[in-house]
C-alpha cells in the first residue's frame, strides 16, 4: 500500500513534465497560458488602498454604530451603476427559460435533445441544458409544457396570458468556507486513509460530524422575481399604484435601478452572474475569474469616497449642491420637495456626475445592499485588512440575526443618509422600493 501511495505523485510528475527536457532547473508546469483578466463591461477598477473608515461629520442621529478606523482594502472591480431593471430582467429570462427547457427535457419529446448527451448518446448526469435545441411551440407536448408556465385561467386578468412568477425559482450551490475553515482533514499514512475532524451546522441548525467535502456544500432555492407591490406596501396613504404596475417590466424604466429585490435575491443574482461569465470564458479556453458578489461594507465606503479621504459625500464637498445651485444626487431635499433634484422617485442611473473612481449614484437614487451582517459594534472587532463581518442566517434564526448593512441613502432619504460613512440596515428577506444593489468582483493580478 505504501508503495502505491508513493508512486502516485511520481506518475503525475512524469505526465506533467513529459513535454519539456529535464535540465534540473525549476521551470514550473509547462503548457499553462498566461492569464490577463478580462476587463468587465461597465465596471470601474478600484485600486487597492487604505483610508479612514467611519464618521466624517457629527453623528446627527446619535446612531453610535461606527468609529473612525484606518483600514486597507484589496483591489476590485465595481459596477459603475446600480443593477438596472433591464439587466435584472436578463436574470429573470434565464431562470424562466431554464425552467422551461428542463420541463421539456423531462417530457422526453422525440427528436428533441433538451439535455446534453455524451458521445454514446446518453444523457449526461446531472442534467445539463442544451441551449441550442430549438423549441417548436406547435408540437402538442411542447405546447402543453409551455401552457404550464402561465397562470391558470382562473387567475388571469382580462384573459391575458402571463408567466406565473411563483414558478421562477432559482437553485444555486455554494461552499461555506467559514465552516470549512473550522474543520481539519487528518490523514493516516499508516492505514492510507483520511477523515475530517470537526462539526458542521446545517440549514436546520443541527450540528453533525463532518462526513466529507460535501458537508460544506450548501444550496438555496429562492424565487427571484422582484416584489413589485413594495411600492404600495412601503407607503401607507400614498398613491404609488402606477409604479407597482409598470416600474419593473415597462421599457421606459429599462435604465432605472431595480428595486423590490431582497438581499437573498441579490445574492442569487450574483451567483448566477458568476456562472454566466465563467461559462462563457470556459468556451474560449480562458480561466475563471473571481466571483461576482455584493460588496463588503468597507469596499462600498472606500469606493464611494473615490480616493477623497474624510469627505462627507462622494463628490468630495460638504454640500449637496454644486456652484450653480443644482443638487448633486437624487434624495429628499429641503422639506420634502422631492422634485427639486429632478426626480420624484428613482431616476435613471448615471444621471448625476460620477465620483473620482467613475462610480455613479453612490449617494442617493437607491440605497444598496452589502454582503455584511449588521452589528453596531462591528468596527471595533473587525480586522483592519479587508474588514468583514458575515453571518449566514438560517430561516429559523431571530430577525436580529438577519440584518444586513445597506449604504448610500435613497430618493426618499434626507442628506444625512447620503454621507459616505452613514450605516443603516434592513432585513435580508425584506423588499423595499428604495433598496437596490450593485456587484463587485475581486481583482486578480498585481495591485495597481
N, C-alpha and C positions, 0 to 999 in steps of 0.2 A: 504493500500500500504506500509506503513511504517513497518507493522508487517511482511509482506512477505520479505521485504528487509533485516530486521534484522535477520530473521531466516535462511537466506541463508548461511552465514559463519558458523553458528552453525551446520548445516547439514554437511558441509564439515569437520568440526572438528570431528564430531562423526564418519564419514566414514573413515577419515584418522587415527583415534586413536582407532578404534574398536578392533584391534588385540593385543593391549597391555593394561595392567592394569593401572588404574589411581592412581598413588601414590602422586600426587601433585607436582612432580618434572619435570623439563624440560628435556626431553629426545630426542627432535627432532622428525621429522616424521620418523616412523619406516618402514622397508622394503626397504630402499634405499641402493643400493650396493655401496661399496667403489670404488672410481674411481682411476685407475692408468693409466696415459696417455700412450698409446702405442707408443713405440719409432719408429718414421717414418724411412722407408728404405732409406738409402743413404743420410741422413740429419745429420748435425752436431748440437750439442747443444751449443748455445751461451749464457753463463751466464749473468745475469743482472750486470750492472756496469756503471761507469761513465768514461768519457775520454774527452780529449781536442779536440773538433771538429774544423777543419779548417786547414790553411796552416802549413805545416811542413818545407817549404822551401820558397824562394822568389817567387813572382808571376811573372814568366818568361814571360807570355804573357800579363801582365797587365789587366787581366780579371776583377779584383776588385769585385768579386762576392762572397767572403767569408771572414770571420774574425775568429779569434781564440775565442772559447767559450766552457766552461765546461758544459757538458750535461750528463744526466742519461738516460740509455736505459734499458727497461724491458727485461727479458729473452725470448728467442725464438729459434726455430729450423730454420736451413737454409740448402738448398740443397748444398751438397759438391761440385757439379759441375754445370755448366750451363745445362739447359734442352737440351737434345740431340735430333738429328733428329729422332731416334727410339722412344723416349718417346713421342715426339710430334706427331709422326705417330699414336700412340695409341689413341690420341685425335681425329685425323682425321678419323681413322677407326670407332671410336664410333659414331661420327656425321654421317658418311656415313651409318652405319648400322641402326642407329635410324631413319634416314630419310626413308630408305628402308622399315623397319618394320612398320613405320607409314603409308606409302603409301599402304602396303599390308593390314594393318588393315582397312583402309578406303575403300579398294576394296571389303571388306566383302566376302572373299573366304570361301566357305562351308567347315566345319570341320577343320577350322584353327582359332585359338584364338590368334591373334597377339596383342590384348589388354587384360589386366587383367579383370576378371569378379568377381562379388560378389557371395555370397552363393546361391542366387536365379538365377544365370546365366546371370545377366545383366552387361553390360559393365560399368566399373567404370568411372565416370566423375570427373575431366578431364581425358582424356585417359592416361593410364599407360602401357608402353610397356611390353609385356610378352616375355622376352628374351629366355625362354625355348622352345618356339614353334619352331618346325623345319620348314625350308624353303625348298620347293621342286621346283627346277628350271624347272622341266619337266612339271609342271602344266601350262596350257595355260595362265591363267590370271596372275600367278606369273611371268612367262617368260616375259610377256608384261610389267609388272611393273619394272622388272629388266632392261629391254631394255631402259626404260625411264631414267635410271640413267646414261647412257652413252651419249657421244657426238653424235649428229645426224650424219648420214652417210656422209653428205657433209662437215663436219668439221673434219673428221677422217684423220689421216696421215698414208698413206700406208695401209688403211683399218683396222688399229688396233683399237680395242675397248678400250676406256679409260673412266674412270669415269669423268663426267662433273663436274669439280671443282667449277663451278659457282653455283651449287646446294648445295654445302656444307656450308649451313648457320646454325649457332648455335644461338638459342634464350635462354637467361638466365634472371633471375629476381634477383633484389637486393633491399635493403632498403636504402633510402637516409637518413642516420642518421643525417647528417648536417642540413637538413631542418626540420627533425622531432624534433630536439632539440630546434628549434626556436619557435615551436608551443606549445600550452598549452591545456591540456584537463581539462575542468572545469565541475564539477558535481553539479547538482542542487538537493540537497537532498529533498527539499520540494516537487518537482514535479517528483522526481525519474527519471530524465533524465540528459544527459550529452552532451556536444558538444566541438568541438575543436575551439580554438581561434587563428587565425593567417592565413597567406597565404603561398602558395607554388608555386614555379616556375616550369612549366613543360618543356619538351624537346624542345618545340617551343618558349620558353622564355616568355610565357604568365603567369601572376600571377593570381591565383584564390584562393578563400577561401578554407580552408581545409575542406573536406567533412567528412572523417573518416580515419582510418588507411591506407586504400587503396591509399590515396593521396600521401603517401610516398613510395609506391612500384613502382619501375622503372623496365623497361625491355629493353634490347638491342638485336638486331639481327645483326650478323656480319658474313661475310664469313671468314672461319678460315684457308683456305689453304695458305701456305707461298707464298710470291712473289718470284718465282724462277728467274724472269728476273731482279731482283735488281742487280745481278752480272754484267749485261751488262749496266744497267741504271746508276749505280754509277760511272763508269769509262769510259769516252769517250776516243776513240783511244787506247783501251786496249782489247786484245783478251781474254775474260773470258767465251766464249760460253760453253766450257766443264763443267764449274761449274754450269751454268744455266741448262744444260741438265741432270746432274747426282747428284748434291750435296744433294738434299733432299731425293730422293727415293732410290738411289743405296745402297746396303748393305755395300759397302766399307766405307760409311760415316755414318754408324749407330751411332757411338760414337763420332761424331763431333757435336759441338753446332749448334742448329737450328738457322738460320738467315732468313731475309726476313719476319720477324714477327713484326707487328706493336704493339704499346702499347695497342691498343684496343684488338688485338688478344691475346696478352699475358695475359691481364686481363680476357678475356673469358676463356682461358685455366685454369687460377687459379680458376674461379668459377666452371668449370666442375670438376676439380681435387678435390675440396672440397666436392661436391655432390657425386663423385665417392667413396671417402674414407668413408664418413659418411653413405652412403647407405650400404656399406659392414659391418660397425660397428653395425648398427641397426639390421642387420640379426642375429648377435651374441648377441644381447641384451646389447651392450656397448653404453654408452653415446657418443654424438657427440664430436668431437674435434674442436678446433678453425679453422677458415677458412684459406686455403692457399691463399696467396696474393703476390703481388710484394712488395719488402722490402721498408721501409721508407728510405729516403736518409741517415738519421742518422744511422739507423740499418746497412745499407750497409757499411758505413765508419767504424763503430765500429767493425763489423765482419772482414772487410778487414785488419784492424790493428792487429788483432789477439792478443789483450791484450798488444801490444807493443806501448804504448802511444808515440806520437810525432815522430813515424817512417815514413819515406818517402814512403816506399814500404811495401807490406805485409810480405816480408821476413825479414824486420827489418833494414837492412843496407841502406846506401845511394847510393849503386852501383847496376847496372843491371847485373853484372857478379858475379859468385862465385869465390872461391880462385883458381879454375882450369882454369878460363878464360871462362867458359861456361855461356851463357845467361840464366837468371832465369825466363824468360817469353817469350811469342810469341808476338813480336811487330815489329816495323820498326827500326832496329839498324843501327848504323853508318850512312852512307849517302845513304840509300836506299838499303842496302844489305839484302833484305828480308830473304834469305835462311840461313843467318849466325846463326839464332837462331834455325834452324832445320825445319822451315816451311815457305812455300811461302805464303800460305793463312792461313786459320784456321788450327788448329791441333786437334788431339784427346783430349778430355777433360781429365784432370788428368795427362798430360804428364810431368808437372813440379812439384816440391815439394810443398806440402801444407803449409799453414801458421800455426801458433800455435793453431788455432781453428780447424784445419783439413779441411780447405777450399782450393780448387784448383782454379787456374786461376782467382783469384780476381783482378789481373792485367794482361792485355793482352788477347790474343785469340779473344774474342769479348767483346765490351762494353755491359753494361747491363742496362735494363730499371729499374727504381724505380717507386713507385706509386706517387711520389711527383710532383706537378707542379713546373715549374722553375720560380723563381723570383730572380733577382740579389741581393736583399736585404733581402732574406728570413731569413738568420742567425740573422738578427737584431730583427725582430718582432716575430720569433718563440719562443715557450716556451722552457725552459731548461729541461723539463721532457718529454721524448719521442717526441722530436720536429717533427712537421709535418706541411706541407702546401699542401693541396689538393684542386683541383678545377675540378668539373665535367663539362668539356667543352661541349657545345651543338654544333650541326653541323653548325649552322649559326654564331657562335662566330668567331671573327677575329683570324688569325693564332697565334698572340702573346699569346692568352689565351689557346692555345693547346700545349704549350711547356711543355715537361716532362723531368725531370732530368735523364741523363744517367751517369754511372760511370764506371771506370776501364780501359778505353782505349782498343784498339783492335790491331789486327795483322797489320793494316795499319798505326798505330799512332806512333809518337815519344815518348821517355821515359817520357816526362812531363805529358802526359795524363795517364800514368800508376800510377802516385802517388796517394796514398790513399785519399788525400784531394782535388784532382782536380775535379771540377764540369764542366759539359757540358750539352747540351740539344739537343733534337730532337723533331719534331712534332709528336703528338700521332697517327696520321693516316699515317705516313710515314713508309716505309720499307727500310731497309738497309742491305747490305751484311756483315756488321761489327757490328751489334747490335743483341744480344740475350737477354736472361733473366734467372733468377732462382727464385724459390719461397722461402718464409719464412712462418712460422706458429707460432703464439704466443704460449708460453708455459703456460700450465695450472698446477698450483700447487705452492708449496713453492719454493721461489727463491733458486737456487743452486750456 
